Amino acid sequence: MGSIDYQERIPNNVDLQSDKRLQRALEAWQPDFIQWWMDMGPDGFQQDEVYLRTAVSVDKDGWAQFGHVKMPDYRWGIFLTPFEGERKVNFGDHMGDEAWQAVPGEHRNTLRRIIVTQGDTEPASVEQQRQLGHTCPSLYDLRNLFQVNVEEGRHLWAMVYLLHRYFGRDGREEAEALLERRSGDVDSPRILGAFNEPCDDWLSFFCFTTFTDRDGKYQLRALSESGFDPLARTCNFMLTEEAHHMFVGQTGIARILQKAAERMKEGDPRDFGAIPVDMVQRAINFWYTVSLDLFGGEDSSNAANFFGAGLKGRDRETELTEHTGLGQIYTLEKYDAEGNKQVAELPLRRAMNEVLRDAYVADCEKVIKSWNRTLEKAGCDIELTLPDRKFHRAQGVYAGLPFDPQGRFVGHATYEAKKDEWLINAEDKAYLASIMNKPHYAPGQYADWISPPPRGINGQDIDYEYVRFATPRI
């Protein structure tokens, strides 16, 4: 299972040629995918050659090769991590049973829903980011954007394979619908809220890849524990690619902060076309909180059912000492409309969304610390913070409640008066548009609002020609 067959029309390591019916179905879906990519993928760059990595193996010793390729020719495919011996269900009511190689009938609809929801996020992010190439700060960043985009496209393929292979006609219809919904569309939006938000500037893109893709990391980790073995192994491989997306975001914000700190020694960063730290904080506040919503409600019967059925585990479930989630409680703070606090004790299974969110929050705290080290090393005494998880929530027990970023109940009037101080606002957007009004397409050229990276991709110099344009660009 480690090698990938690139002689096939659809590269894969699942022996697709042995199932001709499935192969024909996926080959029939492929032109629709390419048409979606041409319509909704990176706008205006489909004939350019991009220095991309492509999976050539799923073995732990190395699986990627680099080379210039036109994005429509990228070798999207279906890759699962190798099957290693007998695998068991590691949690829930079926703990110790053989992992399922086929969909259990009683969990068919639930599994399909899980796969569709995950699959819907992948094309959504490509749609959100399709115009960013026109304002890229460098060829290095343009290449990173496109690498993220093509890998999100491959993650869509991963979910579509599961739908076609295991869910029959229903799965084929769901696969078609994944190409029909559109991010931000009024009539047919993407399923989850964060994937309908505009991501039309590079500060948003770096926050998105830091926080929203990090949610993806934890969702994939939970699904990689699944008792449905094909889903688990699919998500395991996706995690390998997801790491690069978070790298792009975390290092992108660090480079913005580096430039801001340098300019602060001379005056207001805005006077030099840089992005001030307080604006970065407002962008963090927005993208982190909309990403918190992606985990779902704090008290969730669905989460309890997913865990009990062995379909979706916790972060690093196999490293835990107890795997049933029974006889345990999770203590949760709740508030009424007047801000009065109540303490609720939930059965642990019903709190599994919050357990996963806890792991995510702890990870995000580490990211903030790394950014603060960047500021400190640059001689800046400002510190970034993560807003309290009750702030700016649209899902769960805190939805619509007026908390400030420190987690204090402030009332709706104060919240409305202060929200532009806390969240990225129209003035910020106008400023970002003014400093990102032209792309930087020359090798080694970087926008004034971001520092160059310390090193290039795959051992290349930072001024390498990461994108070769079909026609000259100014």
Buried (B, 14 or more C-beta within 10 A) or exposed (E): BEEBBEEBEBBBBBEBBEBEEBBEBBEEBBEBBBEBBEEBBBBEBBEBBBBBBBBBBBEEEEBBEBEBBBBEEBBBBBBBBBEEEEBBBBBBEBEEBEBBEEBBEEBBEBBBBBBBBBBBBBBBBBBBBBBBBBBBBBBBBBBBBBBBBBBBBBBBBBBBBBBBBBBEEEBBEBBEBBBEBBBBEEEEBBBBBBBBBEBBBBBBBBBBBBBBBBBBBBBBBBBBBBBBBBBBBBBBBBBBBBEBBBBBBBBBBBBBBBBBBBBBEEEEBBEBBBBBBBBBBBBBBBBBBBBBBBBBBBBBEBBBBBBBBBBBBBBEBEEEEEBBBEEEEBEBBBBEEEEEEEEBEBBBBBBBBBBBBBBBBEBBEEBBEEBBEBBEEBEBEBEBEBBBBBBBBEBBBBEEBBBBBEEEBBEEEEBEEBBEEBBBBEEBBEBBEEBBEEBBBEBBBBBBBBBBBEEBBEEBEBBBBBBEEEEEEE
